[in-house]
Amino acid sequence: MESSGIAVMDSNDIRRALTRIAHEIVEKNHGAEQVALVGVLTRGGPLADRLAALIFQIEGNPIPVGKIDVGLYRDDYAANPAGSHRIAPSDMPFDVTGKRIVLVDEVLFTGRTVRAAISALLDLGRPANIQLAVLIDRGHRELPIRPDFVGKNLPTGRLEHVSVCLREVDGEDLVTIKKAG
């Protein structure tokens, strides 16, 4: 739980943002047939589960949800000291080939995590397409990556820290930003 920083989204804001994103996913894909969600661990996983439940409420059909750890695919893996990467087990209970994959993550910053997730997905098969849903887009891209679905655009300084707390992981839903310095 983030005890310091300025709150920018509370549980109701997060709920509303995810509801809107779920509707946008259904609209962009003309329904949910062939759509599958893949949450980038750690907090993208619970967000993908929530989106799947919301899409089920809209469409009436369950959609597959997977979770993927991208630690071994990151381009900064070798730059970090040994042991700093904790790899969680991925859970991909469906074949990604031919699916419309929506990657789900909590914060989009430089784009490097998304690039790693795309590489990991492509090692599993060939999706029909890959879309990106993020709760927070904070800018500062280092790669040409753009989200398809955004809960909140949150302009930040490069040295500021955005913290997303989710009840499944942290016991509460809250997004805070901590000023640099």
N, C-alpha and C positions, 0 to 999 in steps of 0.2 A: 504494500500500500504506500502511495506517495503522500507523505505528510507535509511536504513543503512545495511551494510553487503556486501558481495562479490556476484555479479551476477554469477550464474552457468548455468542458462538456460534462454534464452529470448523467445519471442513469436514464433519465427521460430523454435527454438529447441523443444519447447513444441509441436508445430504442427507436426513436423517430428516424434517425439517420439510417439505421439498418432496415427499417420498414421501407423507406424510400428506395434504398439500393436494391432491395428484393424486387420491388415493382419495376425498377429500371432494368434489372436483369431479365425479367420475364418479357418486358416490352421489347428490348433490343433483340432478344432471341426468338420472338414470336411464339412465346410459350416456354416451357421448360424441358421439352423433349430433347434428348441428347445433351442436356446441360449437366455438368458435374462440377462440384465445388472442391477446391483443393486449398486447405488452409496451410499457410506457412507457419511452422511451429516457432514460437510457443503460442502466442496470442491469436494468430490467424486461425488456428484450429477451432477454438470456441466461437469465433466470429463466423466461420464457415458453418458450424452446426446451427447457430442462430439463424443465419440466412436460409439454410435448408428448411428449417421449421417454418419460417415466414413464407417461403416459396410454396411449401406444401399447403399452407393456409390459402394462398392465392390460387394455385393450380389444382390442388387436390391429389397430386401424385408425388410420391417421394422421389427425391433426386439423390444420386450417390454423393458421398462426401469422403474425401481422403485428406490425409495430413502428411506433410512432407517436411523433412529437416534438410536444410540446404547448406549446412556447415561445411561439408566436404567439397562443395561446389563454389564456395566463395573465393574471389580472387585475392583476398587478403589473408587467406588461411596460413600461408607460409610466413607472413610478416608478423604474426602473433606468436607469443612465447608458447612453448609446448604445454599442453594441458589446458590452454585457455578456451579451446573449443570443446564443448560438451555436446556430443551428438545424441539426439533423441531418436528413437525408432520411428521411421516413417510408417504410415498405415494407408495403403492404397488398395482398397478392397474391390477395385474394378479396373478394367483395361481402359487406358486413356485414349487408345486409338479410335479415331472417328468422333470423339466427344467434343463438345464445346466446353472447354475447361475455363472456369472462372477461378483464377488465383485470388486468394483472400489474405490480406495482411493488415496489421493494425496501423502502421505508419509507413508512408513512402517518403524517402529522404533522397539519397543519392541515386537510387535505382539499382545498386549493386546486389541487394538481396533478391530483387525481382529477376535480375539477369541470372543469378544462381538458380532460382526456382525454375526458370524456363529451361535451363540446361538439364536440371534434374528430371523434369517432366519429359523432355525429349529423349532421355535415356530409357524411359519406360514405354515409349510408343510415339505415334504420330497423331496428335489431336487434330480435329477439324480446324480449330482455332483456339487461341489462348487470349482471354480477357483478364483485366485486372480490376479488382475491387479493393479499396482501402478505406479505412475509417478516417484517417487523417492524411492529407497531402500537405507536407510542410515546405515543398520546394527544394531548391539547391541540387538539382539533378546533375550528375556527372556522366550519365548515359542517356541516350535518346529513348526514354521510357515515359509513357503517359498513361495514367489510369483511365479506365473506361467508366468506372463508378467511384464516386468520392462522397464520403459522409460529411467531411468539413475540410475546406481549404484553410490552412492555418499558416500564414506567412510567419517565418521565424528567422532569427539570426542563426548563422552557422554554429555558433557556440552555445545556443540555447538547447535545452533538453526537453523533449516532449515525452511524457510518461503516460502510457495507457494501462489502466488497471481494469481487469475484468473479474467479475464475481467468481467465475470458474477457476481462476488462477490466483487472484489476489483478495477475494472476499468482497469486493465492491466494484461497481462500474464508475469510473472517473477518468477524465483526461486532464492532465495538468501540464503547464509549461513552466519551466524554471529558467529564470533569466541567467545569463552568463555572469560570472564573476562572483 
